Amino acid sequence: MTTGAVFATGALTAAPAQAVTAPSITAKGGYLMNGANGKTLFTKAADTKRLTASTTKIMTAKVVLSQPNLNLNTKVTIRKEVSDYIVSKGASSARLIVGDKVTVRQLLYGMMLPSGCDAAMTLADKFGSGSTVKARTKNFIGKMNAMAKSLGMTNTHFDSFDGISNGSNYSTPRDLTKLARSAMKSGTFKAVVKTKAYTAKTITKTGATRTMATWKNTNTLLGWNGTLGIKTGSGSQAKYCLVFAATKNGESVMGAVLTSPSEANRTSDVKKLVNYGYARIS
C-alpha cells in the first residue's frame, strides 16, 4: 500500500470531532446542556433527587424577578425575625443589620454573592402574602413550587427559601439546569451572578448611610473559561453543589453538579464538564 493510500484511509476512519470522551466526575449527580438549544450533552444520575443547599436561592431570585411591576429600588426594612432566624440556624449571612433599609436589588446581590440567608428570608417575606413573617415566607415557598411546576421541574420540591431543608427540599441536576436556563434570560439575574464583589450602601434607622462590608461571590470559577455564574451550595448532607453557565466563542453550556465530596472536587467536576461541553459543541 502506498503512503498516500495510508493517509487517505486514515482520513476516512478518523473519529468525528464530536466523539469526545465523556468525563468522569466525583459528584453523585451531574447534568450538562447546550445553553443555546437545550440539548443534553452529559448526564450522571441526572434525575435522582438530592439536597440542593443554597442553589435553592436561584429559584428565590427567579420568583422575585418574575413579580409584576417589580421595582428593584424598593427599600425593605430588615426585621428582627431575620436576625433571629440566622442565629438559630447558624446560617450563611450577608450581615444585614436589623432596622436598615436595603433595596431589592441589594438584597439580590446579598443573597447570590455571599449566599446570605438573611437576604433570602427578607425577599421571601417581602414578596410573600400573609399577615405574619411565617405566613408570608410560607406563601413565597408556594410560589417557588408553582414556578418549578411551570418550568417542567418534575423532580423538584422546595420547603425553604434558602436551601436549609425542613425535610423536603430537593431537586435534580437536570431540573436545576432548566431553572438556570430560564433565570439567565433575566438581564438583572445575569448581571448579579457574574459579579465577583459588590459593596452595598444601606440606610440606617436614623437615615444615615451605612457602607456594608464588601460581599464576595462564593463562586470562585467566575471568569474561568467564560464562566458567567450561577450559584454554589454546600451543606453537611448536600456536600458541595454548583449550578453553572459558561459561554466562549459563541458556544454556551449550562449544567449542575450535586453532592461533590469536596470544594476542590466540585471545581474539578465543573471544569471537566465545561471543557467537555465546548468540545462537544465545536
Secondary structure, 3 states (H helix, E strand, C coil): CCHHHHHHHHHHHCCCCCCCCCCCCCCCEEEEEECCCCCEEEEECCCCCECCHHHHHHHHHHHHHCCCCCCCCCEEECCHHHHHHHHHHCCCCCCCCCCCEEEHHHHHHHHHCCCCHHHHHHHHHHHCCCCCHHHHHHHHHHHHHHHHHHCCCCCCECCCCCCCCCCCCEECHHHHHHHHHHHCCCHHHHHHHCCCEECCEEECCCCCEEECCCEECCCCCCCHHHEEEEEEEEECCCEEEEEEEEEECCEEEEEEEEEECCHHHHHHHHHHHHHHHHHHHC
